[in-house]
Amino acid sequence: MGKPQNIYDDPDFYEGYRSLRENPVNYNLLLEHPALFSLLPDLAGKDVLDMGCGFGEICALCTQRGARSVMGIDLSQRMLSAAKRENKGFGIQFEQMDMSNVEKLGQNFDLILSSLAVHYVEDFAALAKSVGKCLRPDGIFLFSQEHPIGTCHIDETAPYWVYGEDGKAIYHPLNDYGRPGKREITWFVDGVVKYHRTFSQLVNALTDAGLTIERMEEPLPSPELVAQYPFFEKEYHKPSFLLILARKK
Ligand SMILES: C[S@@+](CC[C@H](N)C(=O)[O-])C[C@H]1O[C@@H](n2cnc3c(N)ncnc32)[C@H](O)[C@@H]1O
């Protein structure tokens, strides 16, 4: 496996991503985070690891929900600097590291979570195995990622949405779904690397790692959210996110 790309330390990418997240109307805040938080188990007295913790907001939430210890790991020094600055006083331990090396921490956790970061990891099967080894019995791996029906496209010039005469999206063309692997996309900057995996690959990787899938979510907007922000209606054609909660037996 090659060295992971650390795109969040690219200044132009970082600025673009930061302003996206500072806009209160963003997909993370309105769709993905509520679904993730609804799946969080009781954290009282638990040891938690957040992989790809970014600005550390979820780490802070876990301490507020009573976790005994919270560690956040991330590849990006810029993201971690913001996390440390913005979440002082919560007693969170932040470390710069590749989540693929999670076993090197030599620690065990009750909950390992990851929000919208695992699609940057080349070998998900290896990651799932490492996570399995770092979980205590009955421990939980809870993660969200970009939905496989959104990560599949290879040709960036192909239309992502087809619109009707009234300007409303009517469908999302699906192509190259059955060709898992590296994707290079333009998002704030050119050459952002992500990895597409089919649904069955994700499920089998977790099962092979000795984890049992208990819940999956593909969060959809409420009618109120669509009424306020009509562009969210497209989520009913193609959900942006997939969340999976799996447990070590
Ligand atoms: C979309 S951001 C999500 C940040 C945070 N989890 C949240 O939901 O607000 C993805 C994060 O994953 C981190 N990341 C990407 N690849 C990683 C890897 N291999 N190991 C650790 N962190 C990684 C990035 O640096 C970035 O901070």
PDBQT file of the ligand as one rigid body, heavy atoms in Angstrom, charges set to zero:
ROOT
HETATM    1  C1  LIG A 301     -14.177  14.903   5.821  1.00  0.00    +0.000 C 
HETATM    2  S1  LIG A 301     -13.003  15.113   7.116  1.00  0.00    +0.000 S 
HETATM    3  C2  LIG A 301     -13.996  14.623   8.501  1.00  0.00    +0.000 C 
HETATM    4  C3  LIG A 301     -13.501  15.187   9.800  1.00  0.00    +0.000 C 
HETATM    5  C4  LIG A 301     -14.323  14.768  11.029  1.00  0.00    +0.000 C 
HETATM    6  N1  LIG A 301     -14.373  13.324  11.185  1.00  0.00    +0.000 N 
HETATM    7  C5  LIG A 301     -15.710  15.325  10.966  1.00  0.00    +0.000 C 
HETATM    8  O1  LIG A 301     -16.646  14.570  10.698  1.00  0.00    +0.000 OA
HETATM    9  O2  LIG A 301     -15.885  16.531  11.167  1.00  0.00    +0.000 OA
HETATM   10  C6  LIG A 301     -11.906  13.728   6.911  1.00  0.00    +0.000 C 
HETATM   11  C7  LIG A 301     -10.748  13.708   7.877  1.00  0.00    +0.000 C 
HETATM   12  O3  LIG A 301     -10.078  12.453   7.751  1.00  0.00    +0.000 OA
HETATM   13  C8  LIG A 301      -8.674  12.679   7.844  1.00  0.00    +0.000 C 
HETATM   14  N2  LIG A 301      -7.982  11.539   7.215  1.00  0.00    +0.000 N 
HETATM   15  C9  LIG A 301      -7.963  11.198   5.911  1.00  0.00    +0.000 A 
HETATM   16  N3  LIG A 301      -7.243  10.078   5.735  1.00  0.00    +0.000 NA
HETATM   17  C10 LIG A 301      -6.802   9.694   6.960  1.00  0.00    +0.000 A 
HETATM   18  C11 LIG A 301      -6.007   8.607   7.436  1.00  0.00    +0.000 A 
HETATM   19  N4  LIG A 301      -5.522   7.694   6.610  1.00  0.00    +0.000 N 
HETATM   20  N5  LIG A 301      -5.751   8.543   8.763  1.00  0.00    +0.000 NA
HETATM   21  C12 LIG A 301      -6.228   9.474   9.621  1.00  0.00    +0.000 A 
HETATM   22  N6  LIG A 301      -6.983  10.533   9.218  1.00  0.00    +0.000 NA
HETATM   23  C13 LIG A 301      -7.264  10.631   7.909  1.00  0.00    +0.000 A 
HETATM   24  C14 LIG A 301      -8.475  14.004   7.131  1.00  0.00    +0.000 C 
HETATM   25  O4  LIG A 301      -7.222  14.596   7.426  1.00  0.00    +0.000 OA
HETATM   26  C15 LIG A 301      -9.688  14.776   7.631  1.00  0.00    +0.000 C 
HETATM   27  O5  LIG A 301      -9.413  15.470   8.813  1.00  0.00    +0.000 OA
ENDROOT
TORSDOF 0
